[in-house]
Amino acid sequence: MAKAGGPIDILLATYNGEAGLPAQLASLEAQSHTAWRLIARDDGSTDGTVDLLRAFSERHPEQVEIVEDTLGNLRTLRNFATLLGRSESPYCVFCDQDDVWDTDKLAVAFDAMEGLEARYGEDAPLMAVTDRRLTDPDGTVLAPSFWRNQGVHPNAVDPRFGFFVYPCAAGSSMLMNAALRALAQPIPDTAIQQSY
């Protein structure tokens, strides 16, 4: 059963992701939470990544925006920051090009967010965090739970230190509301940079 729910911007930063991107795009199409919009920006790929994004956009013209600008190669952090600045929906989530999402990923995160907003109010900056499985490039599960594998859980985070000390939330496992998105910008240049 498809769940509409709140609109969620999916922020996809790509760079030479042709190998893993088809599986990730297929997992977006399969989401049970259907009220999503994909905002994608490629960072100067030299493979078929942009062609894959354009084909996906042609299949879902109302749900896909491909950002085409003259900013050049921004690298991971600035690419995601650019996408974050384009998001206008009440909710947004980061999307890695080589992930494959469970069909209920957005639905589970959105349900958690609804619970948080019911408790703290829609104007409070909030983030819902989901667990994830670690796999190799072939999809073989290496660890069924990132939280168990790392020995961390968001419910055990000391509020004095938060996510700075306890790395229980990766970008692709977070759903943030508009209040948190506004608070998170601009992302400082000194933020930790990871590669695609």
C-alpha positions in Angstrom: 0.0 0.0 0.0 1.4 3.4 -1.0 1.7 6.0 1.6 1.6 9.7 0.6 2.4 11.6 3.8 4.5 14.7 3.7 6.5 15.8 0.8 10.2 14.9 1.1 13.1 16.3 -1.0 15.6 13.7 -1.8 19.0 15.4 -2.3 21.3 13.3 -4.6 24.8 14.4 -5.2 26.5 12.3 -7.9 30.0 11.9 -9.4 31.0 9.0 -11.7 28.3 6.9 -10.1 27.2 4.9 -13.1 27.9 1.5 -11.5 25.8 1.9 -8.5 23.3 4.5 -9.5 20.7 2.3 -11.3 20.1 0.2 -8.2 19.7 3.4 -6.1 17.3 5.0 -8.6 15.2 1.8 -8.7 15.0 1.8 -4.9 13.7 5.4 -5.0 11.0 4.3 -7.5 10.0 1.5 -5.1 9.4 3.7 -2.1 6.1 3.1 -0.3 6.1 6.8 0.7 5.3 8.3 -2.7 5.4 12.0 -1.9 9.0 12.7 -2.8 10.9 14.9 -5.1 14.4 14.1 -6.3 16.8 17.0 -6.6 20.1 15.8 -8.2 23.3 17.6 -9.1 26.2 16.0 -10.9 29.7 17.1 -10.0 31.2 16.7 -13.5 31.0 13.0 -14.1 32.9 11.5 -17.1 30.9 8.3 -17.2 27.2 7.7 -17.9 25.9 9.1 -14.6 24.2 12.2 -16.2 22.5 10.0 -18.8 21.1 7.8 -16.1 19.8 10.9 -14.2 18.2 12.3 -17.4 16.5 9.0 -18.2 15.1 8.8 -14.7 13.9 12.4 -15.0 12.1 11.5 -18.2 10.3 8.7 -16.4 9.3 10.9 -13.5 9.2 14.5 -14.9 7.0 15.8 -12.1 9.3 14.4 -9.4 12.8 15.0 -10.6 14.8 18.2 -10.9 18.4 18.0 -12.2 20.4 21.0 -11.2 22.5 22.2 -14.1 24.8 25.1 -13.2 28.2 26.5 -14.0 29.7 26.0 -10.5 32.0 23.2 -11.7 33.3 20.4 -9.5 32.4 21.2 -6.0 33.3 17.9 -4.3 31.0 16.1 -2.0 30.4 18.7 0.8 29.7 21.7 -1.4 27.6 19.6 -3.8 25.3 18.5 -1.0 25.3 22.0 0.4 24.2 23.3 -2.9 21.4 20.8 -3.0 20.4 21.6 0.6 20.0 25.3 -0.4 17.6 24.3 -3.2 15.3 22.2 -1.0 12.0 23.9 -0.1 9.9 20.9 1.0 8.9 20.5 4.7 11.4 17.6 4.9 14.6 16.5 3.2 17.0 13.6 3.2 20.4 13.1 1.7 20.9 10.4 -0.8 24.2 8.6 -1.7 24.6 7.4 -5.3 25.7 3.9 -4.3 23.1 3.1 -1.7 20.0 0.9 -2.1 17.1 1.9 0.1 14.6 -0.5 1.6 11.1 0.2 0.2 9.9 1.6 3.5 12.9 3.8 4.3 11.1 7.1 3.7 7.9 5.9 5.3 9.7 4.8 8.5 11.7 8.0 8.7 8.6 10.1 8.1 6.6 8.2 10.7 9.4 8.9 13.2 9.4 12.6 12.2 5.6 12.8 12.7 6.1 11.5 16.3 8.9 14.0 17.0 6.8 16.9 15.6 3.8 15.8 17.7 6.0 15.9 20.8 8.1 19.0 20.1 6.2 21.0 17.5 6.7 21.5 13.8 8.8 24.6 14.3 11.4 22.8 16.4 14.5 21.8 14.4 14.2 18.0 14.3 16.0 15.0 12.7 14.8 11.5 12.5 17.6 8.9 12.1 17.3 5.4 10.8 19.6 2.4 11.0 21.3 1.0 7.9 22.9 -2.2 6.7 26.4 -2.2 5.5 27.0 -4.2 2.3 29.8 -4.7 -0.2 29.3 -3.5 -3.8 27.6 -6.8 -4.8 25.0 -6.3 -2.1 26.3 -8.9 0.3 25.4 -7.9 3.8 28.5 -7.2 5.9 26.7 -5.9 9.0 22.9 -6.1 9.4 22.9 -3.0 11.7 25.3 -0.1 11.5 24.3 0.8 15.1 25.2 -2.6 16.5 28.3 -2.8 14.4 29.6 0.5 15.7 28.2 0.0 19.3 26.2 3.2 19.2 22.4 3.9 19.2 20.8 7.3 18.9 18.7 6.7 22.0 21.9 6.4 24.0 23.4 9.7 22.8 24.5 12.0 25.7 22.7 15.2 25.0 25.7 17.2 26.1 27.8 15.9 23.3 25.3 14.7 20.7 26.3 13.4 17.4 29.8 15.0 17.6 31.0 12.2 19.8 28.6 9.4 18.9 28.6 8.8 15.1 25.3 7.0 14.9 23.8 9.0 12.0 25.2 9.1 8.5 23.9 11.7 6.1 22.0 9.2 4.1 20.2 7.9 7.3 18.8 11.3 8.4 15.5 13.0 7.6 15.4 16.6 8.7 12.6 19.1 8.8 12.6 22.6 7.4 13.5 24.2 10.7 16.7 22.1 11.0 17.5 22.6 7.4 17.4 26.4 7.9 19.6 26.1 11.0 22.1 23.9 9.3 22.9 26.5 6.6 25.3 27.6 5.5 27.5 24.6 6.0 31.0 25.8 7.0 33.9 25.1 4.7 35.6 23.5 7.7 33.1 20.7 7.9 34.5 17.2 7.4 34.6 16.3 3.7 34.0 12.8 2.5 34.3 11.5 -1.0 31.4 10.1 -3.1 
